[in-house]
Amino acid sequence: MLFRDNIFFNWQLFSSKMFYKRNIFFVISIRALLTLVIFTFFSCRENILSSKNPIGNINEPIKTKSFDSYTFEINASKITFNETDDTELNITRADVLVSVKNYSSGIVSITVIGDNKLNLYSLSFTGNTTGQSAKITNHVPEKVKLEFRNFSGNFKLRISKSN
């Protein structure tokens, strides 16, 4: 009996050690697999923004809207499209600032449309412009109409509350 009990005891000890080793192998395998998945999906990104391209990906506009300002920016390359966008502003005194940098071709036209469908500001650009500005008073700039025709360059429009 003693011999049999001793063998049984050793077998249980051996089995628990094997189970432990298999369990550790399973846990390590799962951790390695999760690490691989995380690196594959989250660390690699196409079209990473460089310091030379602060606006964003090419031909993808960035819009920023708040209660007192509206911004539209795009790094364009031979883009042609029309867009009318709500500014979501509720201000009656505003500054309009437009800039075109790194211009190489095309034309961009902007029209700021106010309450009662009035054109508050309208201008077209066919070259570099830094800080073209205007003031809007006594009307709410409700919409912005943008027209790009074969335009290449960095365009920025900002409408913000005047002091």
N, C-alpha and C positions, 0 to 999 in steps of 0.2 A: 503494500500500500504506500509506503513511504516513497518508493521509487516512482510509482505512478503519479502520486500527487506532485512530486518534484518535477516530472516531465510536463504535467499539465500546467503547473505554475510557470515553468520556463517558456512554454508555448504562449501563454497569455502575455508574458513579458515581451517575447519576440513579436507577437502580433501588435501589441500597442506601440512598440518602437517603429514597426513598418507603417502602421497607420499614421503615426506622427510624421514620419519622413514623407509619406505620400501627401499628407495634408500640407506640409511646408512647401513641397514642390507645387501643389495646386495654387497656393496663395502667391507664391513667387511668379508663377505663370500668369495669373490674373493681373497682378501688378504690372508686369512687363507688357501685357497686351493693352491695358489701359493707358500706360505711358506712351506706347506707340500710337494709339488712337488720338490721344491729346496732341502730340507733336504733329501728326499728320494733318489734322483738321484745323488746329488753331495757330500753329506757328508759321505756316506758309500762307502768304497772301499775295495775290497778283495785284499789279498796279499800285505798288507801294508809293506813297507820296514822297517825292524828294524835296529837298530844301529849295530847289529851283521851281517847284510847282506847288505853291502854297494854296492855290484855289481848289484843286481837286483833280479828279481824273479828266482826261481830255473829253470834251463835248458832253460833260455831265454837270449841269448847273447846280449851284448850291444856293438855297434860299434860306434866309433867316428872318423870322418875323417876331416882333414883340409889340407890346402895347404902344411904344413910341418910336419904333424904327422898323424899316424894311430894307433888306439887302438882297441883291441878286448878283451872283458872281459866276463867271464861266471862263474856263481855259479852252478856247475854241480852236478847231482846226478844220477849215473849209466846211463850216456848218451852215445849213439853211433850214430855218424853222421860224414859225410865228407863235407867240404865246401871249395870252392875256391873263394876268394873275391878280387876284385880290390882295391888297396890301394889308387888310385887316387893321388899318390905322383909324383912329378917331381923334385926329388933331387938326386944327385949322391954321396952324402956322408951322411950316415945314421947310427944311433945307434939302435941296436935291443936289447930290454930288455924283458926277459921272467921271470915270477914268477908263481909258483904253491904253494898254501897254503892250509892247511886243507885237504891234500891228504888222500884218504882212499882206492881207488881201481882204476884199469884200467891203460890205457896208453893214452897219447896225443902226437901226432907228428906234427911238424910244418916244413914247407918248404917255404922260401921266394924266389919267382921266379922273376928274373930281366928281363931287356930287352934282346932280343935274346933268350928268354926261358932258360936262365942259372939259375941253382939252386945256389943262393947266400948264403943261410943259411939253414941248415937242422939239426934237432935234435929231439929226443924223450925223454919224461919224464915219469918216473914211481915212483915218490916220490916228497916230498917237495923240492922246489928250490926257493931261494930268489936271485933275481938280476942276473940271468944268462945273460950275455951280449956279444955282438959281434959288430964289425964295418963292414959296407959295404962301399966300395969306388969304384969310377969309373963306377958304374952301377946304374940304376934306379930300386928300388924295386917296381915292378908293381903289383904283385899278392902275396897273402898269401894262402897257402894250409894248411888246418887244418884237422886232423883226430883224432877223439875221439873214443875210444873203451872201453865201459863199465867204463867210467871215472867218478870219484866222487872227487870233490875238487873245489877250486877257482883258475881259470886260468886267467892270464893276459899277453897279448902280446902288446908291444908298439914299434913302429918304428918311430923315430923322426930324424930331421935334426941334423947332427953333426956340431960342431963348427969348 
